[in-house]
């Protein structure tokens, strides 16, 4: 797809850390694209992360949950969406041990709701933002796309399950999907539950762990 063409892009979890940076980058690189974002504004999301684009006529924020099939189906029915970047997720590993069912619901079931609606709407590309944690732990060799998935916590297990759902649409229908598995990232807007912003926050307040 040419970046010169006008596109309508849906970014889920756009008020979160990765989603907000993605939206800001898209708005700068493709100012003629329409950008929609769905976010239920949980504790680690904030509309403050989207201040750089909130005044743009090409940007629309839609409050909602990717697990809501009625909302998601209506969104795809009323908007001609070309590309989906699925960033929305429960992400904190420690929290996943406390409530694994919530992680499976949001990360796996929510992905199922979203990709089903995208498939029915004949979206041109579905991009799923996964994690390298689906590979498990390794101190001896690097991972690549052919490495087996060996998740070691409920969070990574739910992301691996979501990957399987996404891939099933490629295997069965040749639906154009793309899965990314980035390593841990950090930067502005990241919630203080993550280790680097937490340490920086403690240093700034002259506090210990």
Backbone as JSON Lines, residues from 0, in Angstrom:
{"i":0,"aa":"X","n":[0.84,-1.2,0.0],"ca":[0.0,0.0,0.0],"c":[0.87,1.24,0.0]}
{"i":1,"aa":"X","n":[0.54,2.18,-0.84],"ca":[1.32,3.4,-0.95],"c":[0.96,4.37,0.16]}
{"i":2,"aa":"X","n":[1.98,4.97,0.79],"ca":[1.76,5.96,1.84],"c":[1.17,7.25,1.29]}
{"i":3,"aa":"X","n":[1.21,7.43,-0.03],"ca":[0.67,8.65,-0.64],"c":[-0.85,8.62,-0.72]}
{"i":4,"aa":"X","n":[-1.43,7.42,-0.68],"ca":[-2.88,7.3,-0.76],"c":[-3.51,7.62,0.59]}
{"i":5,"aa":"X","n":[-4.73,8.15,0.54],"ca":[-5.45,8.44,1.78],"c":[-5.96,7.14,2.38]}
{"i":6,"aa":"X","n":[-5.7,6.92,3.66],"ca":[-6.1,5.7,4.34],"c":[-6.85,6.05,5.62]}
{"i":7,"aa":"X","n":[-7.69,5.12,6.05],"ca":[-8.29,5.2,7.37],"c":[-7.69,4.09,8.22]}
{"i":8,"aa":"X","n":[-7.07,4.48,9.31],"ca":[-6.32,3.55,10.15],"c":[-6.98,3.48,11.52]}
{"i":9,"aa":"X","n":[-7.12,2.26,12.04],"ca":[-7.61,2.05,13.4],"c":[-6.45,1.59,14.27]}
{"i":10,"aa":"X","n":[-6.21,2.3,15.36],"ca":[-5.21,1.91,16.34],"c":[-5.94,1.6,17.64]}
{"i":11,"aa":"X","n":[-5.92,0.35,18.08],"ca":[-6.53,0.01,19.36],"c":[-5.54,0.29,20.49]}
{"i":12,"aa":"X","n":[-6.06,0.65,21.66],"ca":[-5.17,0.97,22.77],"c":[-4.34,2.21,22.5]}
{"i":13,"aa":"X","n":[-4.92,3.16,21.75],"ca":[-4.15,4.32,21.32],"c":[-3.78,5.3,22.41]}
{"i":14,"aa":"X","n":[-4.41,5.22,23.57],"ca":[-4.05,6.12,24.67],"c":[-2.99,5.51,25.58]}
{"i":15,"aa":"X","n":[-2.54,4.31,25.24],"ca":[-1.48,3.67,26.01],"c":[-0.1,4.09,25.54]}
{"i":16,"aa":"X","n":[0.91,3.46,26.07],"ca":[2.29,3.84,25.81],"c":[2.69,3.65,24.34]}
{"i":17,"aa":"X","n":[2.62,2.42,23.86],"ca":[3.04,2.15,22.48],"c":[2.04,2.75,21.49]}
{"i":18,"aa":"X","n":[0.75,2.59,21.76],"ca":[-0.27,3.09,20.84],"c":[-0.19,4.58,20.62]}
{"i":19,"aa":"X","n":[0.04,5.35,21.68],"ca":[0.09,6.81,21.53],"c":[1.31,7.25,20.73]}
{"i":20,"aa":"X","n":[2.44,6.58,20.92],"ca":[3.61,6.91,20.12],"c":[3.4,6.54,18.66]}
{"i":21,"aa":"X","n":[2.72,5.42,18.42],"ca":[2.42,5.01,17.05],"c":[1.53,6.04,16.36]}
{"i":22,"aa":"X","n":[0.49,6.48,17.05],"ca":[-0.42,7.47,16.48],"c":[0.32,8.77,16.16]}
{"i":23,"aa":"X","n":[1.16,9.24,17.07],"ca":[1.92,10.46,16.84],"c":[2.82,10.32,15.62]}
{"i":24,"aa":"X","n":[3.46,9.16,15.48],"ca":[4.35,8.94,14.34],"c":[3.56,8.88,13.03]}
{"i":25,"aa":"X","n":[2.41,8.21,13.04],"ca":[1.59,8.13,11.83],"c":[1.09,9.51,11.42]}
{"i":26,"aa":"X","n":[0.69,10.33,12.4],"ca":[0.17,11.65,12.11],"c":[1.22,12.54,11.47]}
{"i":27,"aa":"X","n":[2.47,12.37,11.87],"ca":[3.55,13.17,11.29],"c":[3.91,12.67,9.9]}
{"i":28,"aa":"X","n":[4.02,11.37,9.76],"ca":[4.49,10.8,8.49],"c":[3.4,10.79,7.42]}
{"i":29,"aa":"X","n":[2.15,10.59,7.84],"ca":[1.04,10.53,6.88],"c":[-0.06,11.49,7.31]}
{"i":30,"aa":"X","n":[0.16,12.78,7.18],"ca":[-0.81,13.76,7.69],"c":[-2.17,13.72,7.0]}
{"i":31,"aa":"X","n":[-2.24,13.07,5.84],"ca":[-3.51,12.98,5.11],"c":[-4.31,11.74,5.5]}
{"i":32,"aa":"X","n":[-3.76,10.88,6.33],"ca":[-4.49,9.69,6.78],"c":[-5.47,10.04,7.89]}
{"i":33,"aa":"X","n":[-6.61,9.36,7.9],"ca":[-7.53,9.45,9.03],"c":[-7.1,8.42,10.06]}
{"i":34,"aa":"X","n":[-7.03,8.83,11.32],"ca":[-6.6,7.93,12.39],"c":[-7.71,7.83,13.43]}
{"i":35,"aa":"X","n":[-8.21,6.63,13.63],"ca":[-9.19,6.35,14.67],"c":[-8.51,5.55,15.76]}
{"i":36,"aa":"X","n":[-8.9,5.79,17.0],"ca":[-8.38,4.94,18.07],"c":[-9.49,4.57,19.04]}
{"i":37,"aa":"X","n":[-9.47,3.32,19.47],"ca":[-10.39,2.81,20.49],"c":[-9.58,2.5,21.74]}
{"i":38,"aa":"X","n":[-10.04,3.01,22.88],"ca":[-9.34,2.75,24.14],"c":[-10.35,2.85,25.27]}
{"i":39,"aa":"X","n":[-10.27,1.92,26.22],"ca":[-11.2,1.97,27.36],"c":[-10.61,2.72,28.55]}
{"i":40,"aa":"X","n":[-9.44,3.33,28.35],"ca":[-8.82,4.22,29.35],"c":[-8.69,3.56,30.72]}
{"i":41,"aa":"X","n":[-8.04,2.41,30.73],"ca":[-7.7,1.77,31.99],"c":[-6.58,2.54,32.68]}
{"i":42,"aa":"X","n":[-6.09,2.04,33.8],"ca":[-5.17,2.78,34.65],"c":[-3.88,3.19,33.94]}
{"i":43,"aa":"X","n":[-3.42,2.42,32.95],"ca":[-2.15,2.73,32.31],"c":[-2.31,3.52,31.01]}
{"i":44,"aa":"X","n":[-3.53,3.99,30.72],"ca":[-3.79,4.8,29.53],"c":[-4.2,6.2,29.95]}
{"i":45,"aa":"X","n":[-3.96,7.16,29.06],"ca":[-4.33,8.54,29.36],"c":[-4.47,9.32,28.06]}
{"i":46,"aa":"X","n":[-5.5,10.15,27.99],"ca":[-5.68,11.01,26.83],"c":[-4.58,12.07,26.75]}
{"i":47,"aa":"X","n":[-3.89,12.32,27.86],"ca":[-2.76,13.26,27.83],"c":[-1.68,12.79,26.86]}
{"i":48,"aa":"X","n":[-1.6,11.47,26.66],"ca":[-0.59,10.93,25.74],"c":[-0.86,11.31,24.29]}
{"i":49,"aa":"X","n":[-2.08,11.8,24.01],"ca":[-2.48,12.09,22.63],"c":[-2.66,13.59,22.38]}
{"i":50,"aa":"X","n":[-2.1,14.4,23.23],"ca":[-2.26,15.85,23.08],"c":[-1.69,16.36,21.76]}
{"i":51,"aa":"X","n":[-0.67,15.69,21.24],"ca":[-0.04,16.17,20.01],"c":[-0.95,16.02,18.79]}
{"i":52,"aa":"X","n":[-1.99,15.19,18.9],"ca":[-2.85,14.96,17.73],"c":[-4.31,15.3,17.99]}
{"i":53,"aa":"X","n":[-4.68,15.63,19.22],"ca":[-6.09,15.78,19.56],"c":[-6.77,16.92,18.81]}
{"i":54,"aa":"X","n":[-6.0,17.91,18.35],"ca":[-6.61,19.04,17.63],"c":[-6.75,18.76,16.13]}
{"i":55,"aa":"X","n":[-6.2,17.66,15.67],"ca":[-6.25,17.35,14.24],"c":[-7.63,16.89,13.81]}
{"i":56,"aa":"X","n":[-8.09,17.4,12.67],"ca":[-9.39,16.97,12.13],"c":[-9.33,15.56,11.58]}
{"i":57,"aa":"X","n":[-8.11,15.02,11.42],"ca":[-7.93,13.67,10.89],"c":[-7.91,12.61,12.0]}
{"i":58,"aa":"X","n":[-8.03,13.04,13.25],"ca":[-7.92,12.12,14.38],"c":[-9.24,12.05,15.14]}
{"i":59,"aa":"X","n":[-9.65,10.82,15.49],"ca":[-10.89,10.62,16.25],"c":[-10.65,9.62,17.36]}
{"i":60,"aa":"X","n":[-11.02,10.0,18.59],"ca":[-10.95,9.08,19.72],"c":[-12.32,8.49,19.99]}
{"i":61,"aa":"X","n":[-12.35,7.15,20.15],"ca":[-13.6,6.44,20.4],"c":[-13.44,5.67,21.71]}
{"i":62,"aa":"X","n":[-14.14,6.08,22.77],"ca":[-14.05,5.32,24.02],"c":[-14.73,3.97,23.88]}
{"i":63,"aa":"X","n":[-14.06,2.92,24.29],"ca":[-14.68,1.6,24.17],"c":[-13.7,0.48,24.4]}
{"i":64,"aa":"X","n":[-14.24,-0.72,24.41],"ca":[-13.49,-1.93,24.75],"c":[-13.43,-2.84,23.52]}
{"i":65,"aa":"X","n":[-12.23,-3.33,23.18],"ca":[-12.11,-4.23,22.02],"c":[-12.84,-5.55,22.25]}
{"i":66,"aa":"X","n":[-13.17,-5.83,23.5],"ca":[-13.91,-7.06,23.8],"c":[-15.42,-6.92,23.57]}
{"i":67,"aa":"X","n":[-15.87,-5.73,23.22],"ca":[-17.3,-5.45,22.99],"c":[-17.63,-5.7,21.52]}
{"i":68,"aa":"X","n":[-18.22,-6.84,21.2],"ca":[-18.46,-7.16,19.78],"c":[-19.44,-6.22,19.1]}
{"i":69,"aa":"X","n":[-20.4,-5.68,19.84],"ca":[-21.38,-4.76,19.23],"c":[-20.7,-3.47,18.81]}
{"i":70,"aa":"X","n":[-19.9,-2.91,19.72],"ca":[-19.17,-1.69,19.4],"c":[-18.22,-1.9,18.24]}
{"i":71,"aa":"X","n":[-17.45,-2.96,18.28],"ca":[-16.44,-3.2,17.25],"c":[-17.09,-3.46,15.89]}
{"i":72,"aa":"X","n":[-18.14,-4.24,15.86],"ca":[-18.81,-4.51,14.59],"c":[-19.41,-3.24,14.01]}
{"i":73,"aa":"X","n":[-20.0,-2.4,14.87],"ca":[-20.58,-1.13,14.4],"c":[-19.48,-0.21,13.87]}
{"i":74,"aa":"X","n":[-18.34,-0.2,14.51],"ca":[-17.24,0.65,14.08],"c":[-16.79,0.27,12.66]}
{"i":75,"aa":"X","n":[-16.61,-1.01,12.41],"ca":[-16.18,-1.44,11.08],"c":[-17.28,-1.26,10.04]}
{"i":76,"aa":"X","n":[-18.53,-1.29,10.48],"ca":[-19.64,-1.11,9.54],"c":[-19.8,0.35,9.12]}
{"i":77,"aa":"X","n":[-19.41,1.27,10.0],"ca":[-19.65,2.69,9.71],"c":[-18.4,3.42,9.22]}
{"i":78,"aa":"X","n":[-17.23,2.83,9.4],"ca":[-15.98,3.45,8.96],"c":[-15.29,2.53,7.96]}
{"i":79,"aa":"X","n":[-14.83,3.09,6.86],"ca":[-14.11,2.29,5.87],"c":[-12.65,2.18,6.3]}
{"i":80,"aa":"X","n":[-12.38,1.24,7.17],"ca":[-11.05,1.08,7.75],"c":[-10.17,0.25,6.81]}
{"i":81,"aa":"X","n":[-8.99,0.78,6.51],"ca":[-8.06,0.08,5.62],"c":[-7.04,-0.76,6.38]}
{"i":82,"aa":"X","n":[-6.53,-0.21,7.49],"ca":[-5.45,-0.85,8.23],"c":[-5.79,-0.86,9.71]}
{"i":83,"aa":"X","n":[-5.51,-1.97,10.38],"ca":[-5.69,-2.08,11.83],"c":[-4.33,-2.32,12.48]}
{"i":84,"aa":"X","n":[-4.0,-1.5,13.47],"ca":[-2.86,-1.76,14.35],"c":[-3.45,-2.13,15.71]}
{"i":85,"aa":"X","n":[-3.35,-3.39,16.07],"ca":[-3.96,-3.85,17.32],"c":[-2.92,-3.82,18.44]}
{"i":86,"aa":"X","n":[-2.93,-2.7,19.2],"ca":[-1.99,-2.51,20.31],"c":[-2.62,-2.79,21.67]}
{"i":87,"aa":"X","n":[-3.95,-2.75,21.75],"ca":[-4.63,-2.87,23.05],"c":[-4.31,-4.2,23.71]}
{"i":88,"aa":"X","n":[-3.94,-4.14,24.99],"ca":[-3.61,-5.38,25.72],"c":[-3.43,-5.09,27.19]}
{"i":89,"aa":"X","n":[-3.63,-6.14,27.98],"ca":[-3.15,-6.16,29.36],"c":[-1.7,-6.61,29.29]}
{"i":90,"aa":"X","n":[-0.78,-5.88,29.96],"ca":[0.63,-6.13,29.67],"c":[1.51,-6.46,30.87]}
{"i":91,"aa":"X","n":[1.12,-6.17,32.08],"ca":[2.05,-6.29,33.2],"c":[2.13,-7.74,33.67]}
{"i":92,"aa":"X","n":[3.33,-8.32,33.61],"ca":[3.53,-9.74,33.91],"c":[3.07,-10.08,35.32]}
{"i":93,"aa":"X","n":[3.48,-9.29,36.3],"ca":[3.12,-9.6,37.69],"c":[1.61,-9.6,37.88]}
{"i":94,"aa":"X","n":[0.92,-8.64,37.27],"ca":[-0.54,-8.61,37.38],"c":[-1.2,-9.82,36.74]}
{"i":95,"aa":"X","n":[-0.55,-10.37,35.73],"ca":[-1.15,-11.52,35.03],"c":[-1.24,-12.74,35.93]}
{"i":96,"aa":"X","n":[-0.36,-12.85,36.93],"ca":[-0.44,-13.96,37.87],"c":[-1.6,-13.78,38.86]}
{"i":97,"aa":"X","n":[-1.99,-12.53,39.08],"ca":[-3.08,-12.25,40.01],"c":[-4.44,-12.5,39.38]}
{"i":98,"aa":"X","n":[-4.56,-12.23,38.07],"ca":[-5.85,-12.41,37.39],"c":[-5.63,-12.87,35.96]}
{"i":99,"aa":"X","n":[-5.21,-14.12,35.78],"ca":[-4.92,-14.61,34.43],"c":[-6.13,-14.6,33.51]}
{"i":100,"aa":"X","n":[-7.34,-14.76,34.07],"ca":[-8.53,-14.79,33.22],"c":[-8.76,-13.45,32.54]}
{"i":101,"aa":"X","n":[-8.45,-12.34,33.23],"ca":[-8.61,-11.02,32.62],"c":[-7.65,-10.84,31.46]}
{"i":102,"aa":"X","n":[-6.44,-11.32,31.6],"ca":[-5.46,-11.22,30.52],"c":[-5.88,-12.05,29.32]}
{"i":103,"aa":"X","n":[-6.42,-13.24,29.59],"ca":[-6.86,-14.08,28.48],"c":[-8.07,-13.46,27.78]}
{"i":104,"aa":"X","n":[-8.96,-12.84,28.56],"ca":[-10.14,-12.21,27.97],"c":[-9.75,-11.05,27.07]}
{"i":105,"aa":"X","n":[-8.92,-10.15,27.59],"ca":[-8.56,-8.96,26.81],"c":[-7.63,-9.32,25.65]}
{"i":106,"aa":"X","n":[-6.58,-10.05,25.94],"ca":[-5.55,-10.29,24.93],"c":[-5.95,-11.32,23.88]}
{"i":107,"aa":"X","n":[-6.61,-12.38,24.29],"ca":[-6.99,-13.42,23.33],"c":[-8.42,-13.21,22.82]}
{"i":108,"aa":"X","n":[-9.4,-13.15,23.73],"ca":[-10.79,-12.98,23.3],"c":[-10.99,-11.65,22.57]}
{"i":109,"aa":"X","n":[-10.38,-10.58,23.09],"ca":[-10.5,-9.27,22.44],"c":[-9.92,-9.28,21.04]}
{"i":110,"aa":"X","n":[-8.81,-9.96,20.87],"ca":[-8.21,-10.08,19.54],"c":[-9.13,-10.85,18.61]}
{"i":111,"aa":"X","n":[-9.78,-11.88,19.14],"ca":[-10.73,-12.64,18.33],"c":[-11.9,-11.79,17.85]}
{"i":112,"aa":"X","n":[-12.43,-10.96,18.74],"ca":[-13.53,-10.05,18.37],"c":[-13.08,-9.09,17.28]}
{"i":113,"aa":"X","n":[-11.9,-8.52,17.46],"ca":[-11.42,-7.5,16.54],"c":[-11.1,-8.07,15.16]}
{"i":114,"aa":"X","n":[-10.38,-9.18,15.11],"ca":[-9.98,-9.7,13.8],"c":[-11.18,-10.28,13.05]}
{"i":115,"aa":"X","n":[-12.17,-10.77,13.77],"ca":[-13.37,-11.26,13.09],"c":[-14.07,-10.1,12.39]}
{"i":116,"aa":"X","n":[-14.22,-8.98,13.09],"ca":[-14.87,-7.81,12.49],"c":[-14.04,-7.26,11.34]}
{"i":117,"aa":"X","n":[-12.72,-7.24,11.49],"ca":[-11.85,-6.75,10.42],"c":[-11.92,-7.64,9.19]}
{"i":118,"aa":"X","n":[-11.98,-8.94,9.4],"ca":[-12.09,-9.88,8.29],"c":[-13.41,-9.69,7.54]}
{"i":119,"aa":"X","n":[-14.49,-9.56,8.28],"ca":[-15.8,-9.39,7.65],"c":[-15.88,-8.07,6.89]}
{"i":120,"aa":"X","n":[-15.13,-7.06,7.35],"ca":[-15.13,-5.76,6.69],"c":[-14.09,-5.7,5.55]}
{"i":121,"aa":"X","n":[-13.37,-6.77,5.34],"ca":[-12.37,-6.85,4.27],"c":[-11.28,-5.78,4.41]}
{"i":122,"aa":"X","n":[-10.8,-5.64,5.63],"ca":[-9.69,-4.72,5.89],"c":[-8.46,-5.18,5.09]}
{"i":123,"aa":"X","n":[-7.67,-4.23,4.64],"ca":[-6.56,-4.55,3.75],"c":[-5.33,-5.07,4.48]}
{"i":124,"aa":"X","n":[-5.18,-4.75,5.77],"ca":[-4.04,-5.26,6.53],"c":[-4.35,-5.21,8.02]}
{"i":125,"aa":"X","n":[-4.06,-6.31,8.72],"ca":[-4.28,-6.41,10.16],"c":[-2.93,-6.65,10.81]}
{"i":126,"aa":"X","n":[-2.47,-5.7,11.63],"ca":[-1.16,-5.78,12.26],"c":[-1.34,-5.98,13.75]}
{"i":127,"aa":"X","n":[-0.83,-7.12,14.23],"ca":[-0.97,-7.45,15.65],"c":[0.34,-7.2,16.38]}
{"i":128,"aa":"X","n":[0.28,-6.37,17.41],"ca":[1.48,-6.03,18.19],"c":[1.62,-7.05,19.31]}
{"i":129,"aa":"X","n":[2.52,-7.99,19.13],"ca":[2.73,-9.04,20.12],"c":[3.99,-8.72,20.94]}
{"i":130,"aa":"X","n":[4.67,-9.73,21.42],"ca":[5.82,-9.53,22.3],"c":[6.81,-10.68,22.12]}
{"i":131,"aa":"X","n":[8.09,-10.41,22.34],"ca":[9.08,-11.49,22.27],"c":[8.95,-12.44,23.45]}
{"i":132,"aa":"X","n":[8.14,-12.08,24.45],"ca":[7.98,-12.97,25.59],"c":[7.27,-14.27,25.24]}
{"i":133,"aa":"X","n":[6.65,-14.34,24.07],"ca":[6.03,-15.61,23.67],"c":[7.08,-16.7,23.48]}
{"i":134,"aa":"X","n":[8.36,-16.3,23.3],"ca":[9.43,-17.28,23.11],"c":[9.89,-17.89,24.43]}
{"i":135,"aa":"X","n":[9.56,-17.26,25.55],"ca":[10.07,-17.73,26.83],"c":[11.46,-17.16,27.09]}
{"i":136,"aa":"X","n":[12.22,-17.87,27.92],"ca":[13.54,-17.39,28.35],"c":[14.65,-18.12,27.6]}
{"i":137,"aa":"X","n":[15.73,-17.38,27.31],"ca":[16.92,-18.0,26.73],"c":[18.13,-17.14,27.01]}
{"i":138,"aa":"X","n":[19.18,-17.74,27.54],"ca":[20.43,-17.04,27.77],"c":[21.51,-17.49,26.79]}
{"i":139,"aa":"X","n":[21.21,-18.45,25.93],"ca":[22.24,-19.06,25.11],"c":[22.1,-18.77,23.62]}
{"i":140,"aa":"X","n":[20.88,-18.57,23.13],"ca":[20.74,-18.37,21.68],"c":[19.65,-17.35,21.4]}
{"i":141,"aa":"X","n":[19.8,-16.61,20.29],"ca":[18.78,-15.61,19.93],"c":[17.54,-16.3,19.35]}
{"i":142,"aa":"X","n":[16.44,-15.58,19.36],"ca":[15.21,-16.08,18.78],"c":[15.04,-15.52,17.37]}
{"i":143,"aa":"X","n":[14.31,-16.24,16.53],"ca":[13.88,-15.72,15.24],"c":[12.45,-16.17,15.01]}
{"i":144,"aa":"X","n":[11.91,-15.87,13.82],"ca":[10.5,-16.15,13.55],"c":[10.15,-17.63,13.62]}
{"i":145,"aa":"X","n":[11.16,-18.49,13.44],"ca":[10.9,-19.93,13.44],"c":[11.08,-20.57,14.81]}
{"i":146,"aa":"X","n":[11.5,-19.79,15.79],"ca":[11.67,-20.33,17.14],"c":[10.32,-20.73,17.72]}
{"i":147,"aa":"X","n":[10.26,-21.84,18.46],"ca":[8.98,-22.26,19.05],"c":[8.54,-21.3,20.15]}
{"i":148,"aa":"X","n":[7.24,-21.21,20.33],"ca":[6.68,-20.37,21.4],"c":[6.64,-21.17,22.7]}
{"i":149,"aa":"X","n":[7.25,-20.62,23.74],"ca":[7.27,-21.27,25.06],"c":[6.97,-20.23,26.13]}
{"i":150,"aa":"X","n":[5.74,-19.7,26.19],"ca":[5.42,-18.67,27.18],"c":[5.57,-19.2,28.6]}
{"i":151,"aa":"X","n":[6.02,-18.3,29.5],"ca":[6.32,-18.74,30.86],"c":[5.47,-18.02,31.92]}
{"i":152,"aa":"X","n":[4.48,-17.24,31.5],"ca":[3.61,-16.56,32.45],"c":[2.26,-16.33,31.79]}
{"i":153,"aa":"X","n":[1.21,-16.02,32.55],"ca":[-0.12,-15.85,31.96],"c":[-0.17,-14.74,30.91]}
{"i":154,"aa":"X","n":[0.61,-13.67,31.1],"ca":[0.62,-12.6,30.09],"c":[1.11,-13.12,28.75]}
{"i":155,"aa":"X","n":[2.3,-13.72,28.73],"ca":[2.85,-14.19,27.46],"c":[2.02,-15.34,26.88]}
{"i":156,"aa":"X","n":[1.4,-16.14,27.74],"ca":[0.51,-17.21,27.25],"c":[-0.7,-16.62,26.53]}
{"i":157,"aa":"X","n":[-1.24,-15.51,27.07],"ca":[-2.4,-14.89,26.43],"c":[-2.01,-14.24,25.11]}
{"i":158,"aa":"X","n":[-0.8,-13.69,25.03],"ca":[-0.34,-13.11,23.77],"c":[-0.07,-14.19,22.73]}
{"i":159,"aa":"X","n":[0.47,-15.33,23.16],"ca":[0.68,-16.44,22.24],"c":[-0.65,-16.98,21.72]}
{"i":160,"aa":"X","n":[-1.65,-17.05,22.61],"ca":[-2.98,-17.49,22.19],"c":[-3.57,-16.53,21.16]}
{"i":161,"aa":"X","n":[-3.37,-15.22,21.38],"ca":[-3.87,-14.23,20.43],"c":[-3.17,-14.37,19.08]}
{"i":162,"aa":"X","n":[-1.87,-14.63,19.11],"ca":[-1.15,-14.87,17.86],"c":[-1.75,-16.04,17.08]}
{"i":163,"aa":"X","n":[-2.09,-17.09,17.79],"ca":[-2.68,-18.26,17.13],"c":[-4.01,-17.91,16.47]}
{"i":164,"aa":"X","n":[-4.8,-17.08,17.14],"ca":[-6.07,-16.65,16.56],"c":[-5.83,-15.84,15.29]}
{"i":165,"aa":"X","n":[-4.87,-14.91,15.36],"ca":[-4.56,-14.08,14.19],"c":[-4.07,-14.95,13.03]}
{"i":166,"aa":"X","n":[-3.17,-15.87,13.32],"ca":[-2.62,-16.72,12.27],"c":[-3.66,-17.64,11.66]}
{"i":167,"aa":"X","n":[-4.67,-18.01,12.45],"ca":[-5.71,-18.89,11.9],"c":[-6.46,-18.22,10.75]}
{"i":168,"aa":"X","n":[-6.58,-16.89,10.8],"ca":[-7.26,-16.18,9.7],"c":[-6.4,-16.13,8.44]}
{"i":169,"aa":"X","n":[-5.09,-16.16,8.62],"ca":[-4.21,-16.28,7.46],"c":[-4.26,-17.71,6.9]}
{"i":170,"aa":"X","n":[-4.17,-18.69,7.78],"ca":[-4.15,-20.07,7.33],"c":[-5.46,-20.48,6.64]}
{"i":171,"aa":"X","n":[-6.58,-20.04,7.2],"ca":[-7.88,-20.44,6.68],"c":[-8.34,-19.57,5.51]}
{"i":172,"aa":"X","n":[-8.13,-18.26,5.62],"ca":[-8.73,-17.33,4.66],"c":[-7.7,-16.52,3.88]}
{"i":173,"aa":"X","n":[-6.39,-16.69,4.18],"ca":[-5.36,-15.85,3.57],"c":[-5.62,-14.36,3.83]}
{"i":174,"aa":"X","n":[-6.2,-14.08,5.01],"ca":[-6.44,-12.7,5.43],"c":[-5.08,-12.05,5.7]}
{"i":175,"aa":"X","n":[-4.79,-10.87,5.16],"ca":[-3.45,-10.27,5.26],"c":[-3.13,-9.77,6.66]}
{"i":176,"aa":"X","n":[-2.42,-10.59,7.42],"ca":[-2.06,-10.26,8.8],"c":[-0.55,-10.11,8.9]}
{"i":177,"aa":"X","n":[-0.13,-9.37,9.92],"ca":[1.28,-9.21,10.24],"c":[1.4,-9.21,11.75]}
{"i":178,"aa":"X","n":[2.35,-9.98,12.29],"ca":[2.58,-10.05,13.72],"c":[3.97,-9.51,14.03]}
{"i":179,"aa":"X","n":[4.05,-8.56,14.96],"ca":[5.35,-8.05,15.39],"c":[5.64,-8.55,16.8]}
{"i":180,"aa":"X","n":[6.9,-8.86,17.07],"ca":[7.31,-9.34,18.4],"c":[8.51,-8.52,18.86]}
{"i":181,"aa":"X","n":[8.25,-7.35,19.38],"ca":[9.34,-6.48,19.82],"c":[9.82,-6.89,21.22]}
{"i":182,"aa":"X","n":[11.07,-6.55,21.49],"ca":[11.59,-6.69,22.86],"c":[11.02,-5.56,23.71]}
{"i":183,"aa":"X","n":[11.31,-5.58,25.0],"ca":[10.81,-4.54,25.9],"c":[11.24,-3.16,25.42]}
{"i":184,"aa":"X","n":[10.32,-2.22,25.45],"ca":[10.6,-0.85,25.04],"c":[10.29,0.08,26.21]}
{"i":185,"aa":"X","n":[10.86,1.27,26.18],"ca":[10.59,2.23,27.25],"c":[10.7,3.63,26.68]}
{"i":186,"aa":"X","n":[10.14,4.6,27.41],"ca":[10.2,5.98,26.96],"c":[9.11,6.81,27.6]}
{"i":187,"aa":"X","n":[8.9,8.04,27.09],"ca":[7.88,8.93,27.64],"c":[6.49,8.3,27.6]}
{"i":188,"aa":"X","n":[5.68,8.62,28.58],"ca":[4.29,8.18,28.7],"c":[4.16,6.77,29.26]}
{"i":189,"aa":"X","n":[5.27,6.08,29.53],"ca":[5.15,4.71,30.03],"c":[4.72,4.73,31.49]}
{"i":190,"aa":"X","n":[3.81,3.81,31.84],"ca":[3.29,3.77,33.21],"c":[4.38,3.37,34.18]}
{"i":191,"aa":"X","n":[4.31,3.91,35.4],"ca":[5.37,3.7,36.38],"c":[5.41,2.29,36.96]}
{"i":192,"aa":"X","n":[4.49,1.41,36.55],"ca":[4.59,0.02,36.99],"c":[5.77,-0.68,36.31]}
{"i":193,"aa":"X","n":[6.2,-0.18,35.16],"ca":[7.32,-0.77,34.45],"c":[8.63,-0.36,35.13]}
{"i":194,"aa":"X","n":[9.66,-1.19,35.0],"ca":[10.83,-1.05,35.85],"c":[11.61,0.24,35.6]}
{"i":195,"aa":"X","n":[11.83,0.64,34.37],"ca":[12.66,1.83,34.11],"c":[11.95,3.1,34.58]}
{"i":196,"aa":"X","n":[10.69,3.35,34.18],"ca":[10.04,4.56,34.72],"c":[9.88,4.52,36.24]}
{"i":197,"aa":"X","n":[9.73,3.32,36.8],"ca":[9.62,3.22,38.26],"c":[10.93,3.64,38.93]}
{"i":198,"aa":"X","n":[12.04,3.13,38.43],"ca":[13.34,3.5,39.0],"c":[13.61,4.99,38.84]}
{"i":199,"aa":"X","n":[13.3,5.54,37.69],"ca":[13.53,6.97,37.47],"c":[12.67,7.8,38.41]}
{"i":200,"aa":"X","n":[11.42,7.37,38.6],"ca":[10.53,8.09,39.5],"c":[11.06,8.06,40.93]}
{"i":201,"aa":"X","n":[11.58,6.91,41.36],"ca":[12.13,6.79,42.72],"c":[13.38,7.67,42.88]}
{"i":202,"aa":"X","n":[14.23,7.69,41.85],"ca":[15.43,8.52,41.9],"c":[15.06,9.99,42.01]}
{"i":203,"aa":"X","n":[14.04,10.42,41.22],"ca":[13.64,11.81,41.25],"c":[13.1,12.22,42.62]}
{"i":204,"aa":"X","n":[12.5,11.26,43.34],"ca":[11.96,11.56,44.66],"c":[12.93,11.2,45.79]}
{"i":205,"aa":"X","n":[14.14,10.76,45.38],"ca":[15.18,10.37,46.34],"c":[14.66,9.3,47.29]}
{"i":206,"aa":"X","n":[14.01,8.28,46.7],"ca":[13.45,7.18,47.47],"c":[14.11,5.86,47.06]}
{"i":207,"aa":"X","n":[14.05,4.9,47.97],"ca":[14.56,3.57,47.67],"c":[13.41,2.69,47.18]}
{"i":208,"aa":"X","n":[13.76,1.53,46.67],"ca":[12.79,0.58,46.12],"c":[11.76,0.2,47.18]}
